Amino acid sequence: MSILEVKNIKKSFGKTEVLKDVSFTLEEGEVLSIIGSSGSGKTTILRCINQLETADSGFIKVNGEVFFDGENRPKKEDPKEKRRKQLLVGLVFQNFNLFPQYNVLENVTLAAKLQATELPEYKENKVKINAEIDEKAKDILGKVGLLDKLNNYPCELSGGQQQRVSIARALILEPKILFFDEPTSALDPELTGEILKVIKSLAEEKVTMVIVTHEMSFAKAVSSKVIFMDNGVIEEEGTPEEVFDNPKSHRTKEFISKFDD
Amino acid sequence: MSFLEVTSFLFDGFIISLLIFGVTLLLGAPLGLPIAFCSMSRFKPLKYLSKVIVWIVRGIPLMLQIFIIYYVPGLLFGFQLFGQVDRFFLLEYGIMDAGRITAVLIAFTLNYACYFSEIYRGGIESISKGQYEAGYVLGMTKSQIFRKIILKQVIQRIVPPMSNEIITLIKDTALANCIMVCEIIKQAKELAATKAMIWPLFYTGVFYLLFVGLLTVVLGKLEKKLSYFRS
């Protein structure tokens, strides 16, 4: 069973048709890169899967659970149920969206600590539970190389460091699939390397990821599967070698050739 | 009358000014919050109702609003609402114009609640959508997002405009003398009328200045305390 199934997703904003029938699947442990020019619908499909937008029609299933079914929409979705599903996926934003009033450690632990308050044994074990979350956060922050910044506020960090905090913030909730929406687009070129290194190490750990990116050579190196989107449809899909070295569609060839040095 | 006697006489009036200031802030600041939420509501009738109220309250001079609240119940229903307050409630506590003060407090609280509500609305709407989305994808509830993420950023942003409004408020209390409330300007005018002393009127400025100075320091400290993060 695929961990992610996207079937016939359509989405319009007003009269603009952003997604025209998008379908793909992803297996556990795979890394999917979605490439394509601006306005091709890459970000919108990510936002639809992460429940930040509601598709107009189609079907989305994550880890066997129905996220969206255009044929069979619940009249009123239970917010608690929606939040539970939300935790199956994690999203790293282009412009980080860290919480400015919290320091690095607090940014990473906030959501996990709020969730812990719903545990039945929370009242008795409050101190212990929160300490465990702190330890786990430090563990993850160590992996992304930010142990020395625990008490710093986001405004004191570089863009690359902020983005690494936001990756840690998503990882602590242990999502089944981690989504990246152009994670390096808001960064100086010299800072993109540190983010790509973190994503690469996650790929080595077999974290299932979907990455919307403009970093072609990175997409080629890290992904097990590549999708090229153009004008709201999937123009080409395959292994990195297939898409980058032997593109079948004319539009893909045109796009890829722009990045050849 | 000696300088000290004049000071003491004016200070009695300034206590009333401070009373109006304090009550307006204490009641108006919280009242502004529901008005702000109504004006951002997706339920159209509520939204427009609050917009119309804010338009009227901000569109009419505060002095006129004081007159309206004090006189209109009597003119319309033949019932001297605030006169009754005067007669029955607070006279025995030595507060001579409780009814008039009550009318002023209602007018000020309503007026400032509307101004505050617009500051709150501006503050809330200035927070980027990404902050809500980040909370949402991390599985937080709407109320958690507001309380844990949005609120403090809003507070940081509204402190400077609120400080401005609060400083205006203490000076606006002088308007209460239009219905003979014995605030500090009224006291000074009293001296001019009965003792032919004009200088106390100008002397009142010192009271305002000192108080505004104190406010500036306190609010500046608050602003500084909140400046440890940049949103």
Contacts between the chains, C-beta under 8 A, distances in Angstrom:
chain1	res1	chain2	res2	distance
A	50	B	137	5.7
A	51	B	136	7.8
A	51	B	137	8.0
A	52	B	133	5.7
A	52	B	136	7.0
A	52	B	137	7.1
A	79	B	141	7.0
A	79	B	142	7.8
A	83	B	139	4.8
A	83	B	140	7.8
A	83	B	141	6.9
A	84	B	139	7.7
A	86	B	136	7.2
A	86	B	137	6.4
A	86	B	139	5.0
A	87	B	139	4.6
A	89	B	137	7.5
A	90	B	137	7.0
A	91	B	137	4.5
A	93	B	130	6.2
A	93	B	133	7.3
A	93	B	134	6.7
A	95	B	130	6.3
A	97	B	128	7.6
A	97	B	130	4.0
A	97	B	131	6.2
A	97	B	133	6.7
A	97	B	134	3.8
A	98	B	134	7.6
A	99	B	131	7.1
A	99	B	134	7.2
A	99	B	149	5.4
A	100	B	153	6.6
A	100	B	229	4.4
A	100	B	230	6.0
A	100	B	231	4.2
A	101	B	152	4.7
A	101	B	153	6.3
A	101	B	156	7.6
A	101	B	229	4.7
A	101	B	231	7.1
A	110	B	138	7.5
A	110	B	148	6.6
A	111	B	135	7.8
A	111	B	138	3.7
A	111	B	139	6.0
A	111	B	140	6.1
A	114	B	140	6.0
A	114	B	144	5.5
A	114	B	148	7.0
A	115	B	139	6.4
A	153	B	228	6.6
A	153	B	229	5.1
A	154	B	229	7.4
A	155	B	229	6.0
A	155	B	230	4.0
A	166	B	134	8.0
A	169	B	138	7.1
A	170	B	137	7.9
A	170	B	138	7.7
A	173	B	138	6.7
A	173	B	139	6.8
